Amino acid sequence: MNYARIDGNITSAACHPSMEGFRTVICQPLDAEGHEEGAPVLAIDCLGAGLHQRVILSTDGSSTRELVRDPKTPLRNLIVGIVDPVGASHP
Amino acid sequence: MRLGTVIGRITLSQMEPIYEGASLLIVQPLSRAQFAGAPAVPLAKGSSLIVFDQLGAGQGCIIGFTEGAEATQPFTGDAPVDAYNACIVERINYTPPVN
């Protein structure tokens, strides 16, 4: 699981059938101090994470396959939690 | 899943049966500046990769591709595929915080 920030979302003209109906967000991985680390990645979000919210990003494919109810989905990244800003050291 | 620009296409004269009817794209992953709308040329740093495509992405399209074990998930049984085109991107809404 990684710490990341929501920096936007994408819409698709065509996609794998398992992605239909799910929101795809752009996640910027962050280090422990909240600094950007590497290029943004995409993840499926079913928690409704808002722009610039800190989230926990899971890279476990099997839980994503369970969530989208398709054993043949190519998806892996999934938002599994929205980090509570209270008391956290956000830059 | 990462985003990349389709910069080319590969055709094969001999292939594994799983590649029949599909196309192979040469994809350059997007840099952070290109997420924000910078042009695809000059290409971002980092190596390009070959992506298995069943959606019909064309030259210049931005696609979302998965890598690793999940890239073989759409196939029945084992498949010699490292990267799979999961979506053709229509619009990127990218607004990183301004510091």
N, CA and C atoms of all chains as a GROMACS GRO file, in nm:
protein
  570
    1MET      N    1   0.085  -0.119   0.000
    1MET     CA    2   0.000   0.000   0.000
    1MET      C    3   0.088   0.124   0.000
    2ASN      N    4   0.047   0.224  -0.075
    2ASN     CA    5   0.125   0.347  -0.089
    2ASN      C    6   0.041   0.468  -0.047
    3TYR      N    7   0.113   0.572  -0.011
    3TYR     CA    8   0.052   0.699   0.026
    3TYR      C    9   0.051   0.786  -0.100
    4ALA      N   10  -0.062   0.846  -0.134
    4ALA     CA   11  -0.071   0.922  -0.258
    4ALA      C   12  -0.171   1.036  -0.242
    5ARG      N   13  -0.168   1.124  -0.341
    5ARG     CA   14  -0.260   1.239  -0.343
    5ARG      C   15  -0.339   1.234  -0.473
    6ILE      N   16  -0.467   1.265  -0.466
    6ILE     CA   17  -0.551   1.268  -0.586
    6ILE      C   18  -0.524   1.397  -0.662
    7ASP      N   19  -0.476   1.385  -0.786
    7ASP     CA   20  -0.445   1.503  -0.866
    7ASP      C   21  -0.536   1.518  -0.987
    8GLY      N   22  -0.641   1.438  -0.996
    8GLY     CA   23  -0.732   1.453  -1.108
    8GLY      C   24  -0.797   1.322  -1.144
    9ASN      N   25  -0.858   1.320  -1.260
    9ASN     CA   26  -0.921   1.195  -1.307
    9ASN      C   27  -0.914   1.191  -1.459
   10ILE      N   28  -0.951   1.076  -1.513
   10ILE     CA   29  -0.953   1.063  -1.659
   10ILE      C   30  -1.088   1.008  -1.703
   11THR      N   31  -1.122   1.034  -1.828
   11THR     CA   32  -1.236   0.966  -1.889
   11THR      C   33  -1.184   0.891  -2.010
   12SER      N   34  -1.249   0.779  -2.041
   12SER     CA   35  -1.200   0.693  -2.148
   12SER      C   36  -1.298   0.689  -2.264
   13ALA      N   37  -1.242   0.683  -2.384
   13ALA     CA   38  -1.324   0.666  -2.504
   13ALA      C   39  -1.360   0.520  -2.522
   14ALA      N   40  -1.268   0.431  -2.484
   14ALA     CA   41  -1.291   0.287  -2.491
   14ALA      C   42  -1.213   0.226  -2.376
   15CYS      N   43  -1.267   0.122  -2.316
   15CYS     CA   44  -1.195   0.062  -2.204
   15CYS      C   45  -1.230  -0.085  -2.192
   16HIS      N   46  -1.151  -0.156  -2.112
   16HIS     CA   47  -1.182  -0.294  -2.082
   16HIS      C   48  -1.320  -0.298  -2.013
   17PRO      N   49  -1.406  -0.396  -2.046
   17PRO     CA   50  -1.542  -0.396  -1.991
   17PRO      C   51  -1.546  -0.389  -1.839
   18SER      N   52  -1.443  -0.439  -1.773
   18SER     CA   53  -1.445  -0.439  -1.627
   18SER      C   54  -1.431  -0.299  -1.568
   19MET      N   55  -1.385  -0.202  -1.649
   19MET     CA   56  -1.365  -0.066  -1.597
   19MET      C   57  -1.492   0.018  -1.606
   20GLU      N   58  -1.591  -0.031  -1.678
   20GLU     CA   59  -1.710   0.050  -1.700
   20GLU      C   60  -1.782   0.075  -1.568
   21GLY      N   61  -1.819   0.200  -1.544
   21GLY     CA   62  -1.891   0.235  -1.422
   21GLY      C   63  -1.802   0.269  -1.305
   22PHE      N   64  -1.671   0.253  -1.320
   22PHE     CA   65  -1.581   0.287  -1.211
   22PHE      C   66  -1.506   0.416  -1.244
   23ARG      N   67  -1.483   0.494  -1.140
   23ARG     CA   68  -1.411   0.619  -1.155
   23ARG      C   69  -1.262   0.589  -1.157
   24THR      N   70  -1.190   0.650  -1.252
   24THR     CA   71  -1.046   0.633  -1.260
   24THR      C   72  -0.979   0.764  -1.222
   25VAL      N   73  -0.899   0.762  -1.118
   25VAL     CA   74  -0.837   0.885  -1.068
   25VAL      C   75  -0.686   0.883  -1.094
   26ILE      N   76  -0.628   1.002  -1.101
   26ILE     CA   77  -0.482   1.018  -1.115
   26ILE      C   78  -0.425   1.036  -0.975
   27CYS      N   79  -0.335   0.947  -0.936
   27CYS     CA   80  -0.276   0.951  -0.801
   27CYS      C   81  -0.130   0.988  -0.812
   28GLN      N   82  -0.089   1.086  -0.733
   28GLN     CA   83   0.052   1.122  -0.725
   28GLN      C   84   0.112   1.055  -0.601
   29PRO      N   85   0.199   0.955  -0.617
   29PRO     CA   86   0.261   0.894  -0.500
   29PRO      C   87   0.341   0.997  -0.420
   30LEU      N   88   0.335   0.986  -0.287
   30LEU     CA   89   0.404   1.080  -0.197
   30LEU      C   90   0.494   1.001  -0.104
   31ASP      N   91   0.601   1.068  -0.058
   31ASP     CA   92   0.684   1.003   0.043
   31ASP      C   93   0.628   1.035   0.182
   32ALA      N   94   0.698   0.990   0.286
   32ALA     CA   95   0.644   1.004   0.421
   32ALA      C   96   0.624   1.149   0.461
   33GLU      N   97   0.705   1.239   0.402
   33GLU     CA   98   0.691   1.382   0.435
   33GLU      C   99   0.587   1.451   0.347
   34GLY      N  100   0.531   1.379   0.254
   34GLY     CA  101   0.431   1.438   0.167
   34GLY      C  102   0.487   1.497   0.040
   35HIS      N  103   0.614   1.470   0.010
   35HIS     CA  104   0.673   1.520  -0.115
   35HIS      C  105   0.643   1.424  -0.229
   36GLU      N  106   0.629   1.482  -0.349
   36GLU     CA  107   0.595   1.401  -0.467
   36GLU      C  108   0.708   1.305  -0.499
   37GLU      N  109   0.671   1.185  -0.538
   37GLU     CA  110   0.769   1.080  -0.562
   37GLU      C  111   0.731   1.008  -0.692
   38GLY      N  112   0.802   1.039  -0.801
   38GLY     CA  113   0.776   0.969  -0.926
   38GLY      C  114   0.657   1.025  -1.002
   39ALA      N  115   0.626   0.960  -1.115
   39ALA     CA  116   0.520   1.005  -1.203
   39ALA      C  117   0.384   0.959  -1.150
   40PRO      N  118   0.278   1.030  -1.185
   40PRO     CA  119   0.145   0.989  -1.139
   40PRO      C  120   0.104   0.852  -1.195
   41VAL      N  121   0.019   0.783  -1.122
   41VAL     CA  122  -0.036   0.654  -1.167
   41VAL      C  123  -0.189   0.663  -1.162
   42LEU      N  124  -0.254   0.568  -1.226
   42LEU     CA  125  -0.401   0.565  -1.226
   42LEU      C  126  -0.451   0.460  -1.129
   43ALA      N  127  -0.566   0.485  -1.071
   43ALA     CA  128  -0.626   0.388  -0.979
   43ALA      C  129  -0.778   0.396  -0.990
   44ILE      N  130  -0.842   0.286  -0.954
   44ILE     CA  131  -0.988   0.283  -0.948
   44ILE      C  132  -1.028   0.336  -0.810
   45ASP      N  133  -1.128   0.422  -0.808
   45ASP     CA  134  -1.173   0.482  -0.682
   45ASP      C  135  -1.322   0.455  -0.664
   46CYS      N  136  -1.358   0.382  -0.560
   46CYS     CA  137  -1.501   0.368  -0.532
   46CYS      C  138  -1.536   0.426  -0.396
   47LEU      N  139  -1.445   0.503  -0.338
   47LEU     CA  140  -1.473   0.570  -0.210
   47LEU      C  141  -1.515   0.715  -0.230
   48GLY      N  142  -1.494   0.767  -0.350
   48GLY     CA  143  -1.529   0.906  -0.376
   48GLY      C  144  -1.425   1.003  -0.324
   49ALA      N  145  -1.298   0.972  -0.342
   49ALA     CA  146  -1.192   1.061  -0.296
   49ALA      C  147  -1.195   1.191  -0.376
   50GLY      N  148  -1.177   1.303  -0.305
   50GLY     CA  149  -1.183   1.434  -0.370
   50GLY      C  150  -1.046   1.481  -0.415
   51LEU      N  151  -1.047   1.589  -0.497
   51LEU     CA  152  -0.923   1.644  -0.550
   51LEU      C  153  -0.831   1.686  -0.435
   52HIS      N  154  -0.704   1.648  -0.444
   52HIS     CA  155  -0.596   1.681  -0.350
   52HIS      C  156  -0.610   1.611  -0.214
   53GLN      N  157  -0.706   1.523  -0.199
   53GLN     CA  158  -0.712   1.445  -0.076
   53GLN      C  159  -0.601   1.342  -0.075
   54ARG      N  160  -0.548   1.312   0.045
   54ARG     CA  161  -0.447   1.207   0.061
   54ARG      C  162  -0.520   1.075   0.074
   55VAL      N  163  -0.466   0.975   0.005
   55VAL     CA  164  -0.532   0.843   0.005
   55VAL      C  165  -0.428   0.733   0.026
   56ILE      N  166  -0.479   0.616   0.056
   56ILE     CA  167  -0.396   0.496   0.058
   56ILE      C  168  -0.430   0.416  -0.067
   57LEU      N  169  -0.324   0.382  -0.140
   57LEU     CA  170  -0.337   0.319  -0.271
   57LEU      C  171  -0.288   0.175  -0.260
   58SER      N  172  -0.376   0.081  -0.288
   58SER     CA  173  -0.337  -0.060  -0.285
   58SER      C  174  -0.296  -0.104  -0.424
   59THR      N  175  -0.191  -0.185  -0.432
   59THR     CA  176  -0.151  -0.238  -0.563
   59THR      C  177  -0.173  -0.389  -0.566
   60ASP      N  178  -0.273  -0.434  -0.495
   60ASP     CA  179  -0.305  -0.577  -0.490
   60ASP      C  180  -0.411  -0.610  -0.595
   61GLY      N  181  -0.370  -0.682  -0.698
   61GLY     CA  182  -0.462  -0.713  -0.807
   61GLY      C  183  -0.580  -0.799  -0.766
   62SER      N  184  -0.559  -0.891  -0.672
   62SER     CA  185  -0.668  -0.984  -0.640
   62SER      C  186  -0.785  -0.912  -0.572
   63SER      N  187  -0.756  -0.813  -0.487
   63SER     CA  188  -0.868  -0.741  -0.425
   63SER      C  189  -0.940  -0.655  -0.528
   64THR      N  190  -0.866  -0.603  -0.626
   64THR     CA  191  -0.932  -0.524  -0.732
   64THR      C  192  -1.021  -0.613  -0.818
   65ARG      N  193  -0.974  -0.734  -0.847
   65ARG     CA  194  -1.055  -0.827  -0.926
   65ARG      C  195  -1.184  -0.860  -0.852
   66GLU      N  196  -1.174  -0.871  -0.720
   66GLU     CA  197  -1.292  -0.900  -0.639
   66GLU      C  198  -1.388  -0.782  -0.642
   67LEU      N  199  -1.332  -0.661  -0.632
   67LEU     CA  200  -1.416  -0.541  -0.627
   67LEU      C  201  -1.494  -0.522  -0.757
   68VAL      N  202  -1.426  -0.537  -0.871
   68VAL     CA  203  -1.496  -0.512  -0.998
   68VAL      C  204  -1.572  -0.637  -1.044
   69ARG      N  205  -1.563  -0.742  -0.966
   69ARG     CA  206  -1.635  -0.868  -0.993
   69ARG      C  207  -1.606  -0.922  -1.133
   70ASP      N  208  -1.479  -0.913  -1.170
   70ASP     CA  209  -1.438  -0.969  -1.299
   70ASP      C  210  -1.299  -1.030  -1.282
   71PRO      N  211  -1.288  -1.164  -1.284
   71PRO     CA  212  -1.157  -1.226  -1.266
   71PRO      C  213  -1.060  -1.196  -1.380
   72LYS      N  214  -1.111  -1.140  -1.490
   72LYS     CA  215  -1.025  -1.113  -1.605
   72LYS      C  216  -0.988  -0.966  -1.618
   73THR      N  217  -1.012  -0.889  -1.516
   73THR     CA  218  -0.978  -0.747  -1.528
   73THR      C  219  -0.827  -0.726  -1.524
   74PRO      N  220  -0.774  -0.636  -1.605
   74PRO     CA  221  -0.631  -0.606  -1.599
   74PRO      C  222  -0.596  -0.504  -1.490
   75LEU      N  223  -0.696  -0.459  -1.414
   75LEU     CA  224  -0.672  -0.351  -1.317
   75LEU      C  225  -0.599  -0.401  -1.194
   76ARG      N  226  -0.521  -0.314  -1.134
   76ARG     CA  227  -0.450  -0.350  -1.012
   76ARG      C  228  -0.463  -0.243  -0.903
   77ASN      N  229  -0.446  -0.115  -0.940
   77ASN     CA  230  -0.443  -0.010  -0.837
   77ASN      C  231  -0.583   0.025  -0.791
   78LEU      N  232  -0.597   0.040  -0.659
   78LEU     CA  233  -0.728   0.063  -0.600
   78LEU      C  234  -0.712   0.157  -0.480
   79ILE      N  235  -0.802   0.256  -0.470
   79ILE     CA  236  -0.802   0.343  -0.352
   79ILE      C  237  -0.873   0.267  -0.241
   80VAL      N  238  -0.802   0.242  -0.131
   80VAL     CA  239  -0.862   0.164  -0.022
   80VAL      C  240  -0.889   0.250   0.102
   81GLY      N  241  -0.843   0.373   0.103
   81GLY     CA  242  -0.870   0.457   0.220
   81GLY      C  243  -0.841   0.603   0.190
   82ILE      N  244  -0.918   0.692   0.255
   82ILE     CA  245  -0.892   0.835   0.246
   82ILE      C  246  -0.832   0.877   0.379
   83VAL      N  247  -0.715   0.940   0.374
   83VAL     CA  248  -0.642   0.973   0.496
   83VAL      C  249  -0.707   1.093   0.564
   84ASP      N  250  -0.728   1.079   0.694
   84ASP     CA  251  -0.787   1.185   0.774
   84ASP      C  252  -0.686   1.298   0.792
   85PRO      N  253  -0.718   1.422   0.749
   85PRO     CA  254  -0.618   1.529   0.759
   85PRO      C  255  -0.595   1.578   0.902
   86VAL      N  256  -0.684   1.549   0.994
   86VAL     CA  257  -0.671   1.602   1.131
   86VAL      C  258  -0.547   1.543   1.197
   87GLY      N  259  -0.455   1.632   1.238
   87GLY     CA  260  -0.336   1.588   1.310
   87GLY      C  261  -0.225   1.537   1.221
   88ALA      N  262  -0.250   1.527   1.093
   88ALA     CA  263  -0.145   1.478   1.003
   88ALA      C  264  -0.058   1.595   0.959
   89SER      N  265   0.065   1.566   0.922
   89SER     CA  266   0.158   1.673   0.884
   89SER      C  267   0.159   1.688   0.733
   90HIS      N  268   0.058   1.756   0.681
   90HIS     CA  269   0.053   1.778   0.537
   90HIS      C  270   0.130   1.904   0.502
   91PRO      N  271   0.209   1.900   0.397
   91PRO     CA  272   0.284   2.021   0.358
   91PRO      C  273   0.188   2.127   0.303
   92MET      N  274  -0.172   0.106  -1.303
   92MET     CA  275  -0.193   0.149  -1.441
   92MET      C  276  -0.122   0.282  -1.462
   93ARG      N  277  -0.057   0.295  -1.576
   93ARG     CA  278   0.011   0.420  -1.611
   93ARG      C  279  -0.045   0.472  -1.742
   94LEU      N  280  -0.019   0.598  -1.772
   94LEU     CA  281  -0.061   0.657  -1.899
   94LEU      C  282   0.059   0.668  -1.992
   95GLY      N  283   0.034   0.649  -2.121
   95GLY     CA  284   0.141   0.665  -2.219
   95GLY      C  285   0.085   0.705  -2.354
   96THR      N  286   0.173   0.759  -2.437
   96THR     CA  287   0.135   0.799  -2.573
   96THR      C  288   0.177   0.690  -2.671
   97VAL      N  289   0.088   0.658  -2.763
   97VAL     CA  290   0.122   0.560  -2.867
   97VAL      C  291   0.213   0.628  -2.969
   98ILE      N  292   0.337   0.579  -2.981
   98ILE     CA  293   0.431   0.641  -3.075
   98ILE      C  294   0.466   0.548  -3.190
   99GLY      N  295   0.405   0.432  -3.193
   99GLY     CA  296   0.432   0.342  -3.305
   99GLY      C  297   0.357   0.211  -3.290
  100ARG      N  298   0.380   0.124  -3.387
  100ARG     CA  299   0.308  -0.002  -3.392
  100ARG      C  300   0.403  -0.109  -3.444
  101ILE      N  301   0.385  -0.231  -3.402
  101ILE     CA  302   0.471  -0.340  -3.445
  101ILE      C  303   0.386  -0.447  -3.513
  102THR      N  304   0.434  -0.496  -3.624
  102THR     CA  305   0.368  -0.612  -3.685
  102THR      C  306   0.465  -0.730  -3.679
  103LEU      N  307   0.410  -0.849  -3.671
  103LEU     CA  308   0.490  -0.970  -3.656
  103LEU      C  309   0.469  -1.061  -3.774
  104SER      N  310   0.576  -1.128  -3.818
  104SER     CA  311   0.560  -1.227  -3.925
  104SER      C  312   0.535  -1.367  -3.866
  105GLN      N  313   0.593  -1.391  -3.751
  105GLN     CA  314   0.564  -1.515  -3.679
  105GLN      C  315   0.534  -1.479  -3.536
  106MET      N  316   0.438  -1.548  -3.477
  106MET     CA  317   0.394  -1.505  -3.344
  106MET      C  318   0.333  -1.620  -3.267
  107GLU      N  319   0.323  -1.599  -3.137
  107GLU     CA  320   0.246  -1.688  -3.052
  107GLU      C  321   0.099  -1.674  -3.093
  108PRO      N  322   0.021  -1.782  -3.084
  108PRO     CA  323  -0.119  -1.774  -3.129
  108PRO      C  324  -0.198  -1.662  -3.060
  109ILE      N  325  -0.161  -1.629  -2.939
  109ILE     CA  326  -0.238  -1.528  -2.863
  109ILE      C  327  -0.228  -1.389  -2.926
  110TYR      N  328  -0.123  -1.367  -3.007
  110TYR     CA  329  -0.104  -1.235  -3.068
  110TYR      C  330  -0.183  -1.219  -3.198
  111GLU      N  331  -0.246  -1.326  -3.245
  111GLU     CA  332  -0.318  -1.316  -3.372
  111GLU      C  333  -0.441  -1.229  -3.355
  112GLY      N  334  -0.457  -1.131  -3.443
  112GLY     CA  335  -0.573  -1.044  -3.439
  112GLY      C  336  -0.560  -0.925  -3.347
  113ALA      N  337  -0.455  -0.921  -3.269
  113ALA     CA  338  -0.434  -0.806  -3.180
  113ALA      C  339  -0.322  -0.722  -3.236
  114SER      N  340  -0.307  -0.601  -3.185
  114SER     CA  341  -0.194  -0.521  -3.233
  114SER      C  342  -0.100  -0.492  -3.116
  115LEU      N  343   0.023  -0.465  -3.152
  115LEU     CA  344   0.126  -0.432  -3.053
  115LEU      C  345   0.163  -0.286  -3.072
  116LEU      N  346   0.151  -0.209  -2.966
  116LEU     CA  347   0.178  -0.066  -2.973
  116LEU      C  348   0.312  -0.036  -2.906
  117ILE      N  349   0.383   0.062  -2.960
  117ILE     CA  350   0.500   0.116  -2.891
  117ILE      C  351   0.451   0.237  -2.813
  118VAL      N  352   0.471   0.234  -2.683
  118VAL     CA  353   0.412   0.335  -2.596
  118VAL      C  354   0.520   0.403  -2.512
  119GLN      N  355   0.514   0.535  -2.508
  119GLN     CA  356   0.605   0.612  -2.424
  119GLN      C  357   0.527   0.663  -2.303
  120PRO      N  358   0.563   0.620  -2.182
  120PRO     CA  359   0.491   0.668  -2.064
  120PRO      C  360   0.496   0.821  -2.052
  121LEU      N  361   0.388   0.880  -2.003
  121LEU     CA  362   0.380   1.026  -1.992
  121LEU      C  363   0.463   1.075  -1.874
  122SER      N  364   0.525   1.192  -1.892
  122SER     CA  365   0.591   1.260  -1.781
  122SER      C  366   0.485   1.341  -1.706
  123ARG      N  367   0.524   1.394  -1.591
  123ARG     CA  368   0.428   1.475  -1.514
  123ARG      C  369   0.386   1.599  -1.592
  124ALA      N  370   0.480   1.658  -1.667
  124ALA     CA  371   0.448   1.777  -1.747
  124ALA      C  372   0.346   1.743  -1.856
  125GLN      N  373   0.356   1.622  -1.910
  125GLN     CA  374   0.263   1.583  -2.016
  125GLN      C  375   0.124   1.552  -1.959
  126PHE      N  376   0.116   1.510  -1.834
  126PHE     CA  377  -0.015   1.498  -1.770
  126PHE      C  378  -0.083   1.634  -1.772
  127ALA      N  379  -0.002   1.739  -1.751
  127ALA     CA  380  -0.057   1.874  -1.741
  127ALA      C  381  -0.079   1.937  -1.878
  128GLY      N  382  -0.057   1.863  -1.986
  128GLY     CA  383  -0.089   1.913  -2.118
  128GLY      C  384   0.030   1.946  -2.206
  129ALA      N  385   0.154   1.922  -2.158
  129ALA     CA  386   0.270   1.946  -2.244
  129ALA      C  387   0.264   1.855  -2.366
  130PRO      N  388   0.316   1.900  -2.481
  130PRO     CA  389   0.308   1.817  -2.602
  130PRO      C  390   0.384   1.685  -2.588
  131ALA      N  391   0.339   1.586  -2.664
  131ALA     CA  392   0.400   1.452  -2.656
  131ALA      C  393   0.543   1.452  -2.710
  132VAL      N  394   0.574   1.549  -2.800
  132VAL     CA  395   0.709   1.560  -2.855
  132VAL      C  396   0.770   1.691  -2.805
  133PRO      N  397   0.888   1.695  -2.747
  133PRO     CA  398   0.982   1.583  -2.733
  133PRO      C  399   0.933   1.478  -2.634
  134LEU      N  400   0.972   1.355  -2.660
  134LEU     CA  401   0.926   1.244  -2.578
  134LEU      C  402   0.979   1.257  -2.436
  135ALA      N  403   0.900   1.202  -2.343
  135ALA     CA  404   0.942   1.201  -2.203
  135ALA      C  405   1.064   1.111  -2.188
  136LYS      N  406   1.140   1.134  -2.080
  136LYS     CA  407   1.255   1.048  -2.054
  136LYS      C  408   1.205   0.910  -2.012
  137GLY      N  409   1.294   0.814  -2.016
  137GLY     CA  410   1.256   0.677  -1.979
  137GLY      C  411   1.229   0.596  -2.103
  138SER      N  412   1.240   0.464  -2.089
  138SER     CA  413   1.228   0.379  -2.207
  138SER      C  414   1.082   0.356  -2.243
  139SER      N  415   1.060   0.338  -2.372
  139SER     CA  416   0.926   0.305  -2.420
  139SER      C  417   0.904   0.156  -2.402
  140LEU      N  418   0.781   0.111  -2.416
  140LEU     CA  419   0.753  -0.031  -2.401
  140LEU      C  420   0.649  -0.075  -2.501
  141ILE      N  421   0.636  -0.206  -2.515
  141ILE     CA  422   0.541  -0.265  -2.610
  141ILE      C  423   0.417  -0.307  -2.534
  142VAL      N  424   0.300  -0.263  -2.584
  142VAL     CA  425   0.174  -0.288  -2.515
  142VAL      C  426   0.081  -0.367  -2.607
  143PHE      N  427   0.023  -0.473  -2.552
  143PHE     CA  428  -0.075  -0.556  -2.624
  143PHE      C  429  -0.207  -0.479  -2.628
  144ASP      N  430  -0.266  -0.467  -2.748
  144ASP     CA  431  -0.385  -0.384  -2.763
  144ASP      C  432  -0.497  -0.458  -2.835
  145GLN      N  433  -0.613  -0.461  -2.771
  145GLN     CA  434  -0.732  -0.516  -2.836
  145GLN      C  435  -0.840  -0.410  -2.856
  146LEU      N  436  -0.810  -0.286  -2.817
  146LEU     CA  437  -0.912  -0.180  -2.825
  146LEU      C  438  -0.899  -0.100  -2.955
  147GLY      N  439  -0.785  -0.110  -3.022
  147GLY     CA  440  -0.767  -0.039  -3.148
  147GLY      C  441  -0.716   0.103  -3.132
  148ALA      N  442  -0.621   0.124  -3.042
  148ALA     CA  443  -0.564   0.258  -3.025
  148ALA      C  444  -0.477   0.293  -3.145
  149GLY      N  445  -0.485   0.420  -3.186
  149GLY     CA  446  -0.407   0.464  -3.302
  149GLY      C  447  -0.287   0.546  -3.260
  150GLN      N  448  -0.207   0.578  -3.361
  150GLN     CA  449  -0.087   0.660  -3.338
  150GLN      C  450  -0.126   0.792  -3.272
  151GLY      N  451  -0.055   0.832  -3.167
  151GLY     CA  452  -0.081   0.958  -3.099
  151GLY      C  453  -0.184   0.950  -2.987
  152CYS      N  454  -0.256   0.838  -2.979
  152CYS     CA  455  -0.355   0.822  -2.870
  152CYS      C  456  -0.284   0.814  -2.736
  153ILE      N  457  -0.352   0.859  -2.632
  153ILE     CA  458  -0.304   0.836  -2.496
  153ILE      C  459  -0.383   0.718  -2.440
  154ILE      N  460  -0.310   0.621  -2.388
  154ILE     CA  461  -0.376   0.501  -2.337
  154ILE      C  462  -0.336   0.477  -2.191
  155GLY      N  463  -0.421   0.402  -2.122
  155GLY     CA  464  -0.388   0.356  -1.987
  155GLY      C  465  -0.350   0.209  -1.997
  156PHE      N  466  -0.230   0.175  -1.952
  156PHE     CA  467  -0.185   0.037  -1.966
  156PHE      C  468  -0.145  -0.020  -1.830
  157THR      N  469  -0.167  -0.149  -1.814
  157THR     CA  470  -0.125  -0.218  -1.693
  157THR      C  471  -0.006  -0.306  -1.726
  158GLU      N  472   0.076  -0.331  -1.624
  158GLU     CA  473   0.197  -0.410  -1.643
  158GLU      C  474   0.201  -0.523  -1.540
  159GLY      N  475   0.286  -0.619  -1.566
  159GLY     CA  476   0.308  -0.726  -1.470
  159GLY      C  477   0.201  -0.834  -1.478
  160ALA      N  478   0.177  -0.901  -1.368
  160ALA     CA  479   0.085  -1.015  -1.367
  160ALA      C  480  -0.055  -0.977  -1.414
  161GLU      N  481  -0.098  -0.856  -1.382
  161GLU     CA  482  -0.234  -0.816  -1.420
  161GLU      C  483  -0.250  -0.805  -1.571
  162ALA      N  484  -0.140  -0.782  -1.643
  162ALA     CA  485  -0.148  -0.772  -1.789
  162ALA      C  486  -0.191  -0.905  -1.851
  163THR      N  487  -0.167  -1.015  -1.784
  163THR     CA  488  -0.206  -1.146  -1.839
  163THR      C  489  -0.344  -1.188  -1.793
  164GLN      N  490  -0.403  -1.112  -1.703
  164GLN     CA  491  -0.530  -1.150  -1.642
  164GLN      C  492  -0.645  -1.162  -1.743
  165PRO      N  493  -0.652  -1.075  -1.846
  165PRO     CA  494  -0.764  -1.086  -1.940
  165PRO      C  495  -0.762  -1.213  -2.026
  166PHE      N  496  -0.651  -1.287  -2.023
  166PHE     CA  497  -0.640  -1.404  -2.110
  166PHE      C  498  -0.674  -1.531  -2.034
  167THR      N  499  -0.716  -1.631  -2.108
  167THR     CA  500  -0.740  -1.762  -2.048
  167THR      C  501  -0.608  -1.838  -2.047
  168GLY      N  502  -0.570  -1.883  -1.932
  168GLY     CA  503  -0.443  -1.954  -1.920
  168GLY      C  504  -0.326  -1.859  -1.922
  169ASP      N  505  -0.207  -1.917  -1.939
  169ASP     CA  506  -0.087  -1.834  -1.940
  169ASP      C  507  -0.076  -1.758  -2.071
  170ALA      N  508  -0.029  -1.634  -2.063
  170ALA     CA  509  -0.011  -1.554  -2.184
  170ALA      C  510   0.122  -1.481  -2.173
  171PRO      N  511   0.200  -1.480  -2.280
  171PRO     CA  512   0.328  -1.410  -2.275
  171PRO      C  513   0.310  -1.260  -2.301
  172VAL      N  514   0.242  -1.193  -2.211
  172VAL     CA  515   0.213  -1.050  -2.227
  172VAL      C  516   0.262  -0.976  -2.103
  173ASP      N  517   0.336  -0.869  -2.125
  173ASP     CA  518   0.391  -0.789  -2.014
  173ASP      C  519   0.311  -0.662  -1.985
  174ALA      N  520   0.249  -0.608  -2.090
  174ALA     CA  521   0.176  -0.483  -2.074
  174ALA      C  522   0.049  -0.490  -2.159
  175TYR      N  523  -0.062  -0.443  -2.105
  175TYR     CA  524  -0.193  -0.458  -2.168
  175TYR      C  525  -0.264  -0.323  -2.170
  176ASN      N  526  -0.319  -0.287  -2.286
  176ASN     CA  527  -0.392  -0.162  -2.299
  176ASN      C  528  -0.531  -0.177  -2.237
  177ALA      N  529  -0.554  -0.109  -2.124
  177ALA     CA  530  -0.682  -0.122  -2.054
  177ALA      C  531  -0.782  -0.016  -2.099
  178CYS      N  532  -0.736   0.100  -2.141
  178CYS     CA  533  -0.830   0.203  -2.185
  178CYS      C  534  -0.764   0.304  -2.279
  179ILE      N  535  -0.847   0.358  -2.368
  179ILE     CA  536  -0.804   0.469  -2.454
  179ILE      C  537  -0.858   0.596  -2.389
  180VAL      N  538  -0.770   0.686  -2.355
  180VAL     CA  539  -0.809   0.803  -2.276
  180VAL      C  540  -0.872   0.908  -2.366
  181GLU      N  541  -0.984   0.962  -2.320
  181GLU     CA  542  -1.054   1.066  -2.393
  181GLU      C  543  -1.013   1.204  -2.339
  182ARG      N  544  -1.006   1.212  -2.207
  182ARG     CA  545  -0.977   1.343  -2.145
  182ARG      C  546  -0.901   1.320  -2.015
  183ILE      N  547  -0.798   1.402  -1.991
  183ILE     CA  548  -0.723   1.399  -1.866
  183ILE      C  549  -0.756   1.528  -1.790
  184ASN      N  550  -0.812   1.514  -1.672
  184ASN     CA  551  -0.835   1.630  -1.584
  184ASN      C  552  -0.727   1.626  -1.477
  185TYR      N  553  -0.620   1.700  -1.498
  185TYR     CA  554  -0.505   1.694  -1.407
  185TYR      C  555  -0.482   1.831  -1.347
  186THR      N  556  -0.503   1.847  -1.218
  186THR     CA  557  -0.481   1.975  -1.152
  186THR      C  558  -0.405   1.953  -1.022
  187PRO      N  559  -0.271   1.942  -1.032
  187PRO     CA  560  -0.193   1.927  -0.910
  187PRO      C  561  -0.202   2.056  -0.827
  188PRO      N  562  -0.184   2.047  -0.695
  188PRO     CA  563  -0.191   2.167  -0.612
  188PRO      C  564  -0.079   2.265  -0.649
  189VAL      N  565  -0.109   2.394  -0.642
  189VAL     CA  566  -0.009   2.497  -0.674
  189VAL      C  567   0.063   2.534  -0.545
  190ASN      N  568   0.195   2.515  -0.542
  190ASN     CA  569   0.273   2.549  -0.423
  190ASN      C  570   0.361   2.669  -0.452
   0.00000   0.00000   0.00000
